[in-house]
């Protein structure tokens, strides 16, 4: 599984921490905003492109609160993105919403919680079944 | 204030509680459903609730589902909507103050009643404070091309509902 990670300036430190943590666990992690100083709009747009172009299977985006990036990413066609701050949401949103992108707030979640959220997100699989009708509806919207 | 509210069948009781909570505080509430616990689909209610806000009929929107994700993503797919999925009060404060978020989303299976109520209070009370940075960010969000065909179209999801009714989706 290919994982993309990205951030604006506020999320840079947590991004680097999570990239190192996930790589240590053996995941293939690419930095979608490496050496770039982007605002949350441009960074979230970059992440949406990476997922739309299937350059990664899952993506993690970090800004100070997470909420701005998720608003941006969800404006793009075919993108389902969740701002999460707990492991349960990270798992359930993959299982039920077929979410490919999560956003985290570097000012909201600490390093340890962020590590566990990312692990839960990556390990979860989409349940399909009855959930597909809702995903079809969302994807028709934009 | 005039508040548009919506939920899926997982958290109807919470939504009903929030309708009473807001009404008791003197707000006018548009309840977009769902109204019972029969299995339904969150995009229907995310879209309905958000459209009342984007049209100006309501001042702000509140959406809830299990995690808050599905219904907030649906609301956010409506042009002009900035739906903030939050799990704490400070994120709601920020979302209103700096992003001028117009829909608040929470997960009924994630966040407890006390935090949900205070998050709503904070979201409604906090004023948007425009800065050069926030203005630019909102303009950029507005510049993303959005599908406008869906606005006000109550038959928009019929093809999927028909497929569902004909057993076209697995029931598990």
Interface residues (C-beta under 8 A of the other chain):
Chain A: X39 X40 X41 X64 X65 X66 X67 X68 X70 X71 X72 X74 X75 X76 X77 X80 X81 X82 X83 X84 X85 X86 X88 X89 X92 X93 X96 X97 X99 X105 X108 X128 X129 X130 X132 X133 X134 X136 X137 X138 X140 X141 X142
Chain B: X39 X41 X42 X43 X44 X47 X66 X67 X68 X69 X70 X72 X73 X74 X76 X77 X78 X82 X83 X84 X85 X86 X87 X88 X90 X91 X94 X95 X98 X99 X101 X107 X110 X137 X140 X141 X144 X146 X147 X150 X156 X157 X160 X161 X163 X164 X169 X170 X171 X172
